[in-house]
Amino acid sequence: MAQFLIRRIATQNIEYAINVSIVDPSATGPFDPDNPAPTVDPVVEPGCEAIPYEGDVSILSEQPTPTSVLEWNGGPDPEWVERAGLHERRARKADEMSQACAEAIMAGFACDALGAGYFYPAKLTDQANLTGSVLRSMYSTNGPEWRTPFWCADADGAWEFRPHTAAQIQHVGDCAVVARLNCMGINEQLQAQIADATAEHLATIHWP
């Protein structure tokens, strides 16, 4: 069993630890002259590097620490391949799709409240601001000239606070809900596929 710390190359931050074991200790592969066992290179995501480490992983701020099992593939193109259990791989893919869903929601949405070609932000602060603006638009004391400015971009990508009537800002709120529910619906479909996916099928599941 070998232990590594996984470090993000760009920031040099240690993100998690990984324990790597060899399924077939008698397998042949690239050898370390001082070690009769094949050299183990853990599979890490792009932009990261693995650092051999023998200390206490309690130094890490984030848990859990995933375990990857690698097996030397001695075929025509020999390499270390991950042999994680199907349950673990499904869980990883499920988390990946949930994260992609959250990112898609916060990426923003299009709405024609001011006409075609307008785009609205949807990060957490933007969502809170939109909710507040929609609530204010419903005050009985608002007159027919009531307007509220809201941040959006036109078809040319020019962002600015543009005035919205009560009906317009409420329409923006409706568009936000529809966009969010659409992303959640896609995630629900993907999660259902992941729950029954084979190892081969998992590799084909991606956020659209």
C-alpha positions, 0 to 999 in steps of 0.5 A, spaced: 500 500 500 502 506 497 500 513 500 500 519 496 498 527 497 494 530 491 496 537 489 493 542 485 499 544 480 496 551 479 495 553 486 500 548 490 494 546 494 494 539 497 487 537 496 486 530 498 490 523 500 490 517 496 491 510 498 494 505 492 494 498 492 496 493 486 491 488 485 496 483 482 503 484 486 506 479 481 505 483 475 510 486 471 511 493 469 516 499 470 521 497 475 524 501 480 531 498 481 531 499 488 524 496 489 522 489 486 515 491 485 512 495 479 512 502 480 505 505 482 503 511 479 496 513 481 491 516 476 489 523 478 485 528 475 488 533 470 491 539 473 494 535 479 500 531 481 501 525 486 506 526 491 509 520 495 507 521 503 508 516 509 505 521 514 499 522 517 493 524 513 490 528 518 494 534 516 488 535 510 483 539 511 478 535 507 475 528 507 474 523 505 480 520 502 478 516 496 482 509 495 484 507 488 486 500 486 491 500 480 492 494 476 498 494 471 495 492 464 501 489 460 497 489 454 500 492 447 499 499 451 502 497 458 499 502 463 496 503 470 489 502 470 484 504 475 480 498 478 475 502 483 469 498 485 463 499 481 459 502 487 465 507 488 465 509 481 458 510 480 458 515 487 464 519 484 460 520 477 454 522 481 457 527 485 460 530 478 454 530 475 451 534 481 457 539 481 455 540 474 448 541 475 450 547 480 455 550 475 450 550 470 444 553 474 449 559 476 452 560 469 446 564 468 440 564 463 436 567 457 430 571 458 426 575 453 423 580 459 426 586 455 426 583 448 430 577 445 437 576 447 438 578 454 442 574 459 441 574 466 446 572 472 444 566 477 450 566 482 447 565 489 448 573 490 444 574 484 439 569 486 438 573 492 437 579 489 432 577 484 428 574 489 428 581 493 426 585 486 420 580 485 418 581 492 418 588 491 415 588 485 409 585 488 408 591 493 401 594 493 404 601 494 407 601 487 405 605 482 404 604 474 411 608 473 415 603 478 421 600 476 427 596 479 434 596 476 437 589 474 443 587 472 443 583 465 447 583 458 444 584 451 446 581 445 452 584 444 454 582 451 454 589 454 452 588 462 449 594 465 443 595 470 437 596 466 430 598 469 424 593 469 417 594 470 414 589 475 411 585 470 418 584 467 422 583 473 417 577 475 418 574 468 425 574 469 423 570 476 419 565 472 425 564 467 430 563 473 425 558 476 424 554 469 432 554 467 433 552 474 428 546 474 431 544 467 438 543 470 435 539 476 431 535 471 437 533 467 441 531 473 435 527 475 435 523 469 443 522 469 443 520 476 438 515 474 442 512 469 448 512 473 444 508 478 444 502 473 450 504 469 455 498 468 463 501 468 463 502 460 456 506 460 459 510 466 464 513 462 459 515 456 455 519 461 457 527 461 453 533 462 450 536 456 
